[in-house]
Amino acid sequence: MGVFVFLPLVLPLSAWPVARLAELHLHPRTATRLLTAVACVMSVCSTLCLALLMVVGTAQLPGNPLPDGWSDPEVRAAVPQDGIAGRVAIPALGAVAAACGRTLWRHGRVTRRARRALTGVRGSTVVVLPDGTPYAYALPGSPGRIVVTTALLDGLSPAERRALFAHERAHLAARHHRHLLAVHLAARANPFLRPLRSAVAYTAERWADEEAARVVGDRRVVARAIGKAALLSPAAPAPTLAALAAAGPVPRRVAALLAPAPAVRRWPPLSTAVGAAAWGAAAGAVVSAMSSANSAVTLFLVLQAATPL
């Protein structure tokens, strides 16, 4: 395996340039999908890297339940600095598992609370709550529901209400909650992926903004609806509903809607800065996957040879 086993831990740094450039130069739909895919691949590879290092470190601990052959010098020689890296990987992998488990638990708890709160409320896909706090969010499910309060609707004109509902429907149709949850888990698995998490939170909102502008047919109306909703809503209905009701950087979203619609391109040209960054991030993800696969296969073969039949 050599030093290549450590590459997946640091290769997420290669995705930092594309995180910012994708926000500015790619269509939000393309940026969201690209950044989510890169974050997922790199987080899985870095977690596999920690798991491989943990196997070597665990095999050397006294009283471990693994076969004795797994602690042979041949196995330890497969990982550079095995004594240090193997032992450090054990608490690191435990921290990753705990952080990801906590994120999933909180996401599930908040989603269940939101659904229970709407039990018995009339309205199949749109629920209007008689609440003095202005907010709106898209609650995923089967079917998904749009939750909005009367306080927010009272502050919007009819055209702006159409824009608001179109925005929330776009969240449900594109299943943005899956992208957001995926990048949240990726950032928990590897902190170097946090810029991608922030970028996807913004591009997902921009994706919904552009879909709302397409449905309404007036970008300025959508921009006004977003600005008014942000001014009326001081915060999300609950801190843990960030993936459901995050407004994102509103001034940047409004400025983007007042500009011409972004061009729809599946992949940017290599000759551009964003294209070079995207290809660099994709190359980093591929190298990370290849390094993880090579390390996994090598360690498997070494452990198989060291394990008595």
C-alpha positions in Angstrom: 0.0 0.0 0.0 2.8 2.4 0.9 2.0 6.1 1.4 -0.9 5.8 -1.1 -3.1 4.6 1.8 -3.0 8.1 3.2 -4.0 9.9 0.0 -7.8 9.7 0.5 -7.4 11.6 3.8 -6.0 14.7 2.1 -7.2 14.5 -1.5 -10.5 16.4 -0.5 -8.3 19.5 -0.5 -8.2 19.2 -4.3 -12.0 20.0 -4.4 -11.7 23.3 -2.6 -11.2 25.4 -5.8 -14.3 24.0 -7.5 -16.5 24.6 -4.4 -16.3 28.4 -4.9 -16.0 28.4 -8.7 -19.0 26.1 -9.1 -21.2 28.5 -7.2 -20.3 31.4 -9.5 -20.0 29.8 -12.9 -22.0 26.6 -13.1 -25.7 26.1 -13.4 -27.0 25.4 -9.9 -28.3 22.0 -10.9 -25.0 21.0 -12.3 -23.0 22.4 -9.4 -25.2 20.6 -6.8 -24.9 17.2 -8.5 -21.2 17.6 -9.1 -20.2 18.7 -5.6 -22.5 16.1 -4.0 -20.9 13.3 -6.0 -17.4 14.5 -5.3 -18.1 14.9 -1.6 -19.6 11.4 -1.3 -16.8 9.6 -3.2 -14.1 11.3 -1.2 -15.8 10.8 2.1 -16.3 7.1 1.5 -12.7 6.7 0.4 -11.3 8.5 3.4 -13.5 6.4 5.8 -12.3 3.3 4.1 -8.7 4.5 4.6 -9.3 4.9 8.3 -10.9 1.4 8.4 -7.8 -0.1 6.8 -5.5 1.6 9.2 -7.7 0.5 12.1 -7.4 -3.1 11.0 -3.7 -2.9 11.3 -3.7 -1.0 14.5 -6.3 -3.3 16.1 -4.4 -6.4 15.2 -1.4 -5.2 17.3 -3.4 -4.6 20.5 -3.0 -7.2 23.3 -6.0 -9.5 23.6 -7.5 -8.6 20.2 -10.0 -11.1 18.9 -8.5 -11.1 15.4 -6.3 -13.9 14.1 -2.7 -13.8 15.3 -1.4 -13.8 11.8 -2.9 -10.3 11.3 -0.2 -8.8 13.6 2.7 -10.5 11.7 5.5 -8.2 10.5 4.4 -8.8 6.9 1.1 -7.2 7.7 2.6 -4.3 9.6 5.1 -3.7 6.8 2.1 -3.1 4.4 1.3 0.2 6.2 4.0 2.9 6.7 4.3 4.1 10.3 1.8 1.3 11.2 2.4 1.7 14.9 1.3 5.4 15.0 -1.2 5.5 12.1 -3.0 2.3 13.1 -3.6 3.5 16.7 -4.6 7.0 15.7 -7.1 5.6 13.2 -9.0 3.7 15.9 -10.4 6.8 17.8 -10.6 8.8 14.5 -12.9 6.2 12.9 -14.9 6.0 16.1 -15.3 9.8 16.0 -16.5 9.6 12.4 -19.0 6.9 13.2 -20.3 8.9 16.2 -20.6 12.2 14.2 -22.4 10.6 11.3 -24.7 8.6 13.6 -25.6 11.8 15.5 -26.3 13.6 12.3 -28.6 10.8 11.1 -30.3 10.6 14.4 -31.0 14.4 14.6 -32.2 14.5 11.0 -34.6 11.6 11.6 -35.8 13.0 14.9 -36.6 16.5 13.5 -38.2 15.0 10.4 -40.4 12.8 12.6 -41.3 15.7 14.8 -42.3 17.8 11.9 -44.5 15.0 10.5 -46.2 14.4 13.8 -46.9 18.1 14.2 -48.8 18.0 10.9 -50.8 14.9 11.8 -54.5 15.7 11.3 -53.8 19.0 9.5 -55.8 19.4 6.4 -54.0 19.7 3.1 -52.4 17.1 1.0 -49.3 18.8 -0.4 -49.6 22.4 1.0 -50.2 23.0 4.6 -51.0 26.6 5.8 -50.5 27.0 9.6 -52.2 29.8 11.5 -48.9 30.9 13.1 -47.7 34.4 13.9 -44.1 33.4 13.1 -43.4 33.8 9.3 -41.6 30.8 7.8 -41.9 28.2 5.1 -40.1 24.9 4.3 -40.4 21.8 2.2 -40.9 18.6 4.2 -39.8 15.5 2.3 -41.9 12.3 2.4 -44.4 10.3 0.5 -45.9 12.6 -0.5 -43.8 15.6 0.3 -45.5 18.6 1.9 -45.0 22.4 1.7 -45.5 24.1 5.1 -46.1 27.8 5.2 -47.6 30.1 7.9 -50.2 32.7 7.4 -47.8 35.4 8.8 -45.5 34.8 5.8 -48.3 34.6 3.2 -49.8 37.9 4.5 -46.5 39.7 3.7 -46.3 38.5 0.1 -48.3 39.5 -3.0 -50.1 36.9 -5.0 -47.3 36.7 -7.6 -44.7 36.4 -4.8 -46.7 33.6 -3.2 -46.6 31.7 -6.5 -42.9 32.1 -6.5 -42.6 30.9 -2.9 -44.6 27.7 -3.6 -42.7 27.1 -6.9 -39.5 27.3 -5.0 -40.5 24.9 -2.3 -42.0 22.5 -4.9 -38.6 22.5 -6.7 -37.0 21.4 -3.4 -39.3 18.4 -3.2 -39.2 17.5 -6.9 -35.4 17.5 -7.0 -35.1 15.9 -3.5 -32.6 18.4 -2.3 -32.8 17.0 1.2 -30.9 14.0 0.0 -28.1 16.1 -1.5 -27.9 18.2 1.7 -27.9 15.2 4.0 -25.2 13.5 1.9 -22.8 16.5 2.0 -23.5 16.9 5.8 -22.4 13.3 6.4 -19.4 13.7 4.0 -18.3 16.7 6.0 -18.6 14.7 9.2 -16.5 12.0 7.8 -13.8 14.3 6.6 -13.6 18.0 7.8 -11.7 18.9 4.6 -15.1 18.6 2.8 -16.8 21.3 4.7 -16.4 23.9 1.9 -18.4 21.5 -0.3 -21.1 21.3 2.3 -21.5 25.1 2.4 -21.4 25.3 -1.4 -24.1 22.6 -1.9 -26.4 24.4 0.7 -26.1 27.5 -1.5 -26.4 25.8 -5.0 -29.5 23.8 -3.9 -31.2 27.0 -3.0 -30.1 28.6 -6.3 -31.4 25.5 -8.1 -34.9 26.0 -6.5 -34.7 29.7 -7.3 -34.1 29.1 -11.0 -36.9 26.5 -11.2 -39.2 29.0 -9.5 -38.2 31.7 -12.0 -38.9 29.3 -14.9 -42.3 28.4 -13.5 -43.3 32.0 -12.7 -41.7 33.5 -15.8 -40.4 36.6 -14.0 -37.0 36.5 -12.2 -37.6 39.8 -10.5 -40.8 38.5 -8.8 -38.8 35.5 -7.4 -36.1 37.9 -6.2 -38.6 40.0 -4.4 -40.3 37.0 -2.9 -36.9 35.7 -1.6 -36.0 39.1 -0.2 -39.3 39.7 1.5 -39.4 36.2 3.0 -35.9 36.7 4.4 -36.8 40.0 6.0 -40.0 38.6 7.5 -38.4 35.3 8.7 -35.9 36.0 11.4 -34.8 32.3 11.5 -35.7 28.8 10.6 -38.6 27.2 12.7 -36.0 25.1 14.5 -32.2 25.0 14.4 -32.1 21.3 13.3 -34.4 22.1 10.4 -31.5 23.6 8.5 -31.7 21.1 5.7 -35.4 21.9 5.3 -35.6 25.6 5.8 -32.2 27.1 5.2 -32.4 30.4 3.4 -28.8 30.6 2.3 -26.9 33.8 1.5 -30.0 35.8 0.4 -28.2 38.9 -1.1 -26.2 36.6 -3.4 -29.3 34.7 -4.4 -31.2 37.9 -5.1 -28.3 39.3 -7.1 -28.1 36.1 -9.2 -31.9 36.3 -10.0 -31.5 39.9 -11.1 -28.8 38.8 -13.5 -29.4 36.8 -16.7 -30.3 33.2 -16.3 -27.3 30.9 -16.1 -26.4 28.7 -19.1 -27.3 25.1 -18.8 -24.1 23.1 -19.4 -23.6 19.5 -18.2 -19.8 19.9 -17.9 -17.7 23.1 -18.1 -14.9 23.3 -20.7 -11.4 22.5 -19.5 -10.1 25.9 -20.9 -12.1 27.8 -18.2 -11.1 28.2 -14.6 -14.2 26.4 -13.3 -13.6 23.7 -15.9 -10.0 23.2 -14.7 -11.2 23.1 -11.1 -14.0 20.7 -11.9 -11.6 18.3 -13.7 -9.2 18.7 -10.8 -11.8 17.7 -8.3 -13.0 14.8 -10.5 -9.4 13.6 -10.8 -8.9 13.9 -7.1 -12.0 11.8 -6.5 -10.8 9.2 -9.1 -7.3 9.0 -7.5 -8.9 8.7 -4.1 -11.1 5.8 -5.2 -8.2 4.1 -6.9 -6.0 4.5 -3.9 -8.6 3.2 -1.6 -9.3 0.2 -3.8 -5.6 -0.6 -4.2 -5.0 -0.4 -0.5 -8.1 -2.5 0.3 -7.1 -5.2 -2.2 -3.5 -5.2 -1.0 -4.4 -5.5 2.6 -7.0 -8.2 1.9 -4.4 -10.3 0.1 -1.8 -9.8 2.8 -4.3 -10.7 5.6 -5.5 -13.7 3.6 -1.9 -14.9 3.2 -1.3 -14.3 6.9 -4.4 -16.0 8.1 -4.1 -19.8 8.7 -6.7 -22.0 7.0 
